[in-house]
Amino acid sequence: MDKPSRPVRGATLNAASARFALPVRDADGDWLDEQASIDGVPPPPRTQVTVEQPRTILTRNQSPDVPFDRSINAYRGCEHGCIYCFARPSHAFHDLSPGLDFETRLFAKPTAAALLREELAKPGYLCQPIAMGTNTDPYQPIERDWRITRELIEVLAACDHPLVITTKSHRVERDIDLLAPMAAKRLVAVAISVTSLDPRIAMTIEPRAPTPERRLAAVRRLTDAGIPTYVNMAPVIPAITDHEVEAIVARAAAAGALGVSFIPVRLPWEVAPLFRAWLDTHFPERAGKVMATIQSLRGGRDNDPRFGMRMKGAGPWADLLRARFRIARTKHGFSDDRRKLDLRCDLFRAPAGLQGELF
């Protein structure tokens, strides 16, 4: 059955009965939609969504590699289909493949906002920025219908709770009405990922993500609305996108971004064979060079999971990449490192009316 325009609230659905085949959407700048209109290109597969009923919504971490200790993911899996996505292996926990299933068999959490309100209302809750977009994109295409990300932001805005959003979608513009007032209180920052400016490359590495130009336009719209916005070149793929470092930094500056950061490509677990197969299909003439460079900055392996190394790599190629970013940032007036996020935590107020109900 086709999913209704809004999911049913309060329904208890098991995995077998909760899958809905979403209707095919009109083209909205997503590469796979555009490809579907080309003769000889098969239509994109339908997206199936399973309603998930988690008991909690905040995920805690103690990683020294990330500047946050808690995050929210409104969805599992991601329609953007980025070949390099480090979250792909998480689908194996559901006996689904990290390949096509990760992109087309998604999980949505419609009770996320209610769970968040309960969490924030607990006695002793200590306010620190919450990160969205750490595992799957909060503004992937199904957000247009499910609106779970927006509901979560509504809760945080009502409580004056700080928030950091990472996305590779221009759809974040929809929520400027919520984010701009939060930004005026120093409660929010947004990072938009731009991995390539080349439409053909973007088409292959991020088939359902909005075009690079739409993302850069979103940077401008957000900054014009007073929302602190950054650009991430994440990941940088050797011999595929690394030649665009200087151009992306320049375009980020022109769009008004406050800073630019980067992460060399990571290939944990099942991502590595998927990435190798992708290289053999789209860039067979340089696949060997790409993997040799990746291994040179990952200690001779496809991936180096060690804290302190996994986000930046090591060796001559990694050193050269850092130097190029440093020079490009200086040229365009950015600080050498991404500006520290200085979000306020002192304004937080627990959700009204919930503390007495829960405890």
Secondary structure, DSSP 8 states (H G I E B T S, - for coil): -B--SS--TT----TTT--EE------SSBHHHHHHTSTT-------EEEE---S---EE---TTSS-SEEE-SEES-TT--TT-TTGGGGGGGT--TTHHHHHEEEE-TTHHHHHHHHHHSTT-----EEESSSS-TTSTTHHHH-HHHHHHHHHHHHT--EEEEES-GGGGGGHHHHHHHHHTT-EEEEEE---S-HHHHHHHSTTSB-HHHHHHHHHHHHHTT--EEEEEEEE-TTTTGGGHHHHHHHHHHTT-S-EEEEE----TTHHHHHHHHHHHH-TTTHHHHHHHHHHHTTTSS----TTTTTT--SHHHHHHHHHHHHHHHHTT--SS--------TT----TTHHHHH-
